[in-house]
Amino acid sequence: YIGTVRDVSTRKRTLEALRISQKSLEDAQRVAHAGAFVTDLVTGSWTSTATLDTILGLDAGFVRDMKGWARLLVPGVGDALRQRMEAAQAQGERHFDLEFQIVRASDSQPRWMHVFAELQTGPQGNALSLSGLMMDITERKAIELELAHHRQHLEEQVELRTRELISARQQAEAANEAKSAFLANM
Protein backbone atom coordinates (compact mmCIF):
# COMPACT_ATOMS: atom_id res chain seq x y z
CA TYR A 1 0.00 0.00 0.00
CA ILE A 2 1.12 3.50 -0.82
CA GLY A 3 -0.62 6.46 0.68
CA THR A 4 -0.29 10.12 1.31
CA VAL A 5 -1.42 12.16 4.22
CA ARG A 6 -2.37 15.76 3.88
CA ASP A 7 -3.38 18.13 6.65
CA VAL A 8 -6.64 19.78 5.51
CA SER A 9 -7.45 21.48 8.79
CA THR A 10 -6.47 24.93 7.42
CA ARG A 11 -8.66 24.39 4.39
CA LYS A 12 -11.57 23.27 6.58
CA ARG A 13 -11.21 26.36 8.81
CA THR A 14 -11.09 28.60 5.73
CA LEU A 15 -14.21 26.98 4.27
CA GLU A 16 -16.04 27.34 7.59
CA ALA A 17 -15.04 31.02 7.84
CA LEU A 18 -16.25 31.52 4.25
CA ARG A 19 -19.56 29.79 5.04
CA ILE A 20 -20.08 32.00 8.11
CA SER A 21 -19.21 35.13 6.13
CA GLN A 22 -21.62 34.13 3.33
CA LYS A 23 -24.40 33.49 5.87
CA SER A 24 -23.80 36.88 7.50
CA LEU A 25 -23.97 38.62 4.11
CA GLU A 26 -27.19 36.82 3.21
CA ASP A 27 -28.73 37.73 6.58
CA ALA A 28 -27.73 41.39 6.17
CA GLN A 29 -29.25 41.51 2.68
CA ARG A 30 -32.47 39.90 3.90
CA VAL A 31 -32.81 42.31 6.83
CA ALA A 32 -32.03 45.35 4.64
CA HIS A 33 -34.41 44.19 1.86
CA ALA A 34 -31.47 44.42 -0.52
CA GLY A 35 -29.73 42.09 -2.92
CA ALA A 36 -26.70 42.17 -5.14
CA PHE A 37 -26.52 41.86 -8.91
CA VAL A 38 -23.93 41.67 -11.66
CA THR A 39 -24.83 42.49 -15.27
CA ASP A 40 -22.57 41.55 -18.18
CA LEU A 41 -23.26 44.41 -20.57
CA VAL A 42 -21.50 42.63 -23.43
CA THR A 43 -23.71 39.52 -23.37
CA GLY A 44 -26.72 41.15 -21.73
CA SER A 45 -27.00 38.47 -19.07
CA TRP A 46 -27.21 39.12 -15.35
CA THR A 47 -27.06 37.27 -12.08
CA SER A 48 -28.59 38.12 -8.73
CA THR A 49 -28.51 36.92 -5.15
CA ALA A 50 -31.33 34.85 -3.69
CA THR A 51 -32.50 37.86 -1.68
CA LEU A 52 -32.79 40.00 -4.80
CA ASP A 53 -34.63 37.17 -6.56
CA THR A 54 -37.15 37.18 -3.71
CA ILE A 55 -37.53 40.97 -3.86
CA LEU A 56 -38.05 40.87 -7.64
CA GLY A 57 -40.33 37.84 -7.41
CA LEU A 58 -38.14 35.68 -9.65
CA ASP A 59 -38.08 31.92 -9.85
CA ALA A 60 -35.45 29.59 -11.25
CA GLY A 61 -37.11 29.63 -14.70
CA PHE A 62 -36.88 33.41 -15.13
CA VAL A 63 -34.59 34.28 -18.05
CA ARG A 64 -31.97 36.71 -16.80
CA ASP A 65 -31.24 38.74 -19.90
CA MET A 66 -32.04 42.30 -20.95
CA LYS A 67 -35.49 41.33 -22.26
CA GLY A 68 -36.27 39.67 -18.93
CA TRP A 69 -35.05 42.75 -17.08
CA ALA A 70 -37.17 45.01 -19.31
CA ARG A 71 -40.28 42.97 -18.41
CA LEU A 72 -39.73 43.86 -14.74
CA LEU A 73 -39.59 47.61 -15.34
CA VAL A 74 -42.53 49.99 -15.25
CA PRO A 75 -43.02 51.45 -18.78
CA GLY A 76 -40.60 54.29 -19.49
CA VAL A 77 -38.16 53.35 -16.74
CA GLY A 78 -35.92 51.33 -19.07
CA ASP A 79 -35.18 54.36 -21.23
CA ALA A 80 -34.47 56.53 -18.16
CA LEU A 81 -32.08 53.90 -16.76
CA ARG A 82 -30.30 53.57 -20.09
CA GLN A 83 -29.93 57.35 -20.42
CA ARG A 84 -28.58 57.63 -16.86
CA MET A 85 -26.02 54.89 -17.49
CA GLU A 86 -24.96 56.45 -20.81
CA ALA A 87 -24.63 59.86 -19.12
CA ALA A 88 -22.56 58.34 -16.33
CA GLN A 89 -20.32 56.64 -18.86
CA ALA A 90 -19.93 59.82 -20.95
CA GLN A 91 -18.99 61.85 -17.86
CA GLY A 92 -16.57 59.21 -16.63
CA GLU A 93 -18.72 58.39 -13.59
CA ARG A 94 -18.30 54.90 -12.28
CA HIS A 95 -20.64 55.05 -9.30
CA PHE A 96 -24.24 56.19 -9.30
CA ASP A 97 -27.54 55.53 -7.62
CA LEU A 98 -31.08 55.58 -8.93
CA GLU A 99 -34.63 55.14 -7.72
CA PHE A 100 -37.22 53.56 -9.98
CA GLN A 101 -40.25 51.29 -10.02
CA ILE A 102 -40.48 47.66 -11.03
CA VAL A 103 -43.33 45.20 -11.26
CA ARG A 104 -42.63 41.93 -9.45
CA ALA A 105 -42.57 38.92 -11.76
CA SER A 106 -44.41 36.63 -9.34
CA ASP A 107 -47.45 38.76 -8.45
CA SER A 108 -47.28 41.91 -10.66
CA GLN A 109 -47.03 44.04 -7.53
CA PRO A 110 -45.32 47.41 -8.07
CA ARG A 111 -42.20 47.96 -5.94
CA TRP A 112 -39.84 50.91 -5.57
CA MET A 113 -36.14 50.11 -5.86
CA HIS A 114 -33.01 52.08 -4.99
CA VAL A 115 -29.91 50.94 -6.84
CA PHE A 116 -26.32 51.67 -5.92
CA ALA A 117 -24.27 50.60 -8.93
CA GLU A 118 -20.75 50.63 -10.27
CA LEU A 119 -19.96 50.63 -13.96
CA GLN A 120 -16.87 48.71 -15.09
CA THR A 121 -15.37 49.83 -18.38
CA GLY A 122 -12.73 48.49 -20.70
CA PRO A 123 -9.47 50.19 -21.74
CA GLN A 124 -11.25 52.13 -24.51
CA GLY A 125 -13.99 53.28 -22.12
CA ASN A 126 -16.57 50.81 -23.37
CA ALA A 127 -19.06 49.52 -20.77
CA LEU A 128 -18.32 45.94 -19.75
CA SER A 129 -20.41 45.27 -16.69
CA LEU A 130 -22.60 46.83 -14.06
CA SER A 131 -22.72 45.55 -10.51
CA GLY A 132 -24.25 46.75 -7.33
CA LEU A 133 -26.88 46.55 -4.68
CA MET A 134 -30.62 46.89 -5.22
CA MET A 135 -32.77 47.80 -2.23
CA ASP A 136 -36.55 47.58 -1.89
CA ILE A 137 -37.68 51.03 -0.67
CA THR A 138 -41.41 50.57 -1.26
CA GLU A 139 -42.32 51.19 2.39
CA ARG A 140 -40.20 54.35 2.51
CA LYS A 141 -41.81 55.63 -0.70
CA ALA A 142 -45.29 54.95 0.70
CA ILE A 143 -44.43 56.97 3.80
CA GLU A 144 -42.98 59.78 1.65
CA LEU A 145 -46.16 59.87 -0.45
CA GLU A 146 -48.33 59.89 2.68
CA LEU A 147 -46.26 62.72 4.15
CA ALA A 148 -46.55 64.67 0.90
CA HIS A 149 -50.32 64.15 0.98
CA HIS A 150 -50.49 65.37 4.60
CA ARG A 151 -48.24 68.33 3.79
CA GLN A 152 -50.51 69.29 0.88
CA HIS A 153 -53.57 68.94 3.11
CA LEU A 154 -51.97 71.12 5.81
CA GLU A 155 -51.01 73.75 3.24
CA GLU A 156 -54.59 73.80 1.99
CA GLN A 157 -55.86 74.16 5.58
CA VAL A 158 -53.42 77.01 6.27
CA GLU A 159 -54.49 78.75 3.07
CA LEU A 160 -58.17 78.33 3.96
CA ARG A 161 -57.65 79.62 7.51
CA THR A 162 -55.61 82.55 6.19
CA ARG A 163 -58.44 83.51 3.82
CA GLU A 164 -60.96 83.18 6.68
CA LEU A 165 -58.80 85.39 8.94
CA ILE A 166 -58.41 88.01 6.22
CA SER A 167 -62.17 87.99 5.65
CA ALA A 168 -62.86 88.24 9.40
CA ARG A 169 -60.36 91.11 9.74
CA GLN A 170 -61.98 92.94 6.82
CA GLN A 171 -65.42 92.45 8.37
CA ALA A 172 -64.15 93.70 11.73
CA GLU A 173 -62.58 96.75 10.09
CA ALA A 174 -65.80 97.44 8.18
CA ALA A 175 -67.82 97.10 11.39
CA ASN A 176 -65.38 99.38 13.19
CA GLU A 177 -65.64 101.99 10.40
CA ALA A 178 -69.45 101.75 10.50
CA LYS A 179 -69.39 102.23 14.27
CA SER A 180 -67.03 105.20 13.93
CA ALA A 181 -69.25 106.74 11.25
CA PHE A 182 -72.34 106.17 13.39
CA LEU A 183 -70.71 107.77 16.43
CA ALA A 184 -69.49 110.70 14.32
CA ASN A 185 -73.03 111.26 13.05
CA MET A 186 -74.42 111.13 16.58
Backbone hydrogen bonds, N-H to C=O, Kabsch-Sander energy under -0.5 kcal/mol:
donor,donor_aa,acceptor,acceptor_aa,energy
8,V,6,R,-0.8
12,K,8,V,-2.6
13,R,9,S,-2.4
14,T,10,T,-2.3
15,L,11,R,-2.6
16,E,12,K,-2.2
17,A,13,R,-2.5
18,L,14,T,-2.3
19,R,15,L,-2.4
20,I,16,E,-2.4
21,S,17,A,-2.4
22,Q,18,L,-2.6
23,K,19,R,-2.3
24,S,20,I,-2.3
25,L,21,S,-2.3
26,E,22,Q,-2.4
27,D,23,K,-2.5
28,A,24,S,-2.5
29,Q,25,L,-2.4
30,R,26,E,-2.3
31,V,27,D,-2.6
32,A,28,A,-2.3
33,H,29,Q,-0.6
33,H,30,R,-0.8
34,A,29,Q,-2.7
35,G,134,M,-2.4
37,F,132,G,-2.1
38,V,47,T,-2.0
39,T,130,L,-3.4
40,D,45,S,-3.0
41,L,39,T,-0.9
41,L,128,L,-1.9
42,V,128,L,-0.9
44,G,40,D,-2.6
45,S,40,D,-0.5
46,W,64,R,-1.6
47,T,38,V,-2.6
49,T,36,A,-2.1
53,D,49,T,-2.4
54,T,50,A,-2.0
55,I,51,T,-2.3
56,L,52,L,-2.8
57,G,53,D,-0.9
58,L,53,D,-3.0
62,F,59,D,-1.6
64,R,62,F,-0.6
65,D,63,V,-1.5
69,W,65,D,-2.5
70,A,66,M,-2.5
71,R,67,K,-1.6
72,L,68,G,-0.7
72,L,69,W,-1.1
73,L,69,W,-0.8
73,L,70,A,-0.6
74,V,101,Q,-1.6
77,V,74,V,-2.3
80,A,76,G,-1.4
81,L,77,V,-2.8
82,R,78,G,-2.4
83,Q,79,D,-2.6
84,R,80,A,-2.2
85,M,81,L,-2.4
86,E,82,R,-2.6
87,A,83,Q,-2.5
88,A,84,R,-2.4
89,Q,85,M,-2.4
90,A,86,E,-2.6
91,Q,87,A,-2.0
92,G,89,Q,-1.0
93,E,88,A,-2.5
96,F,117,A,-2.0
98,L,115,V,-1.9
100,F,113,M,-2.1
102,I,111,R,-2.8
103,V,72,L,-3.5
104,R,109,Q,-2.8
105,A,56,L,-2.4
108,S,104,R,-1.7
111,R,102,I,-2.3
113,M,100,F,-3.3
114,H,135,M,-2.6
115,V,98,L,-3.0
116,F,133,L,-2.7
117,A,96,F,-2.9
117,A,115,V,-0.6
118,E,131,S,-3.0
119,L,94,R,-3.0
120,Q,118,E,-0.5
120,Q,129,S,-3.1
122,G,126,N,-3.0
125,G,122,G,-1.9
128,L,120,Q,-3.2
129,S,120,Q,-1.7
130,L,39,T,-2.3
131,S,118,E,-2.3
132,G,37,F,-2.1
133,L,116,F,-2.5
134,M,35,G,-3.2
135,M,114,H,-3.0
136,D,33,H,-3.3
137,I,112,W,-2.3
137,I,135,M,-0.7
138,T,112,W,-0.6
141,K,137,I,-2.6
142,A,138,T,-2.3
143,I,139,E,-2.1
144,E,140,R,-2.6
145,L,141,K,-2.7
146,E,142,A,-2.3
147,L,143,I,-2.8
148,A,144,E,-2.5
149,H,145,L,-2.3
150,H,146,E,-2.6
151,R,147,L,-3.0
152,Q,148,A,-2.6
153,H,149,H,-2.4
154,L,150,H,-2.9
155,E,151,R,-2.6
156,E,152,Q,-2.3
157,Q,153,H,-2.4
158,V,154,L,-2.8
159,E,155,E,-2.4
160,L,156,E,-2.5
161,R,157,Q,-2.8
162,T,158,V,-2.6
163,R,159,E,-2.3
164,E,160,L,-2.4
165,L,161,R,-2.8
166,I,162,T,-2.5
167,S,163,R,-2.5
168,A,164,E,-2.7
169,R,165,L,-2.7
170,Q,166,I,-2.5
171,Q,167,S,-2.3
172,A,168,A,-2.5
173,E,169,R,-2.7
174,A,170,Q,-2.4
175,A,171,Q,-2.6
176,N,172,A,-2.6
177,E,173,E,-2.7
178,A,174,A,-2.4
179,K,175,A,-2.5
180,S,176,N,-2.7
181,A,177,E,-2.7
182,F,178,A,-2.5
183,L,179,K,-2.9
184,A,180,S,-2.4
185,N,181,A,-2.0
186,M,182,F,-1.6
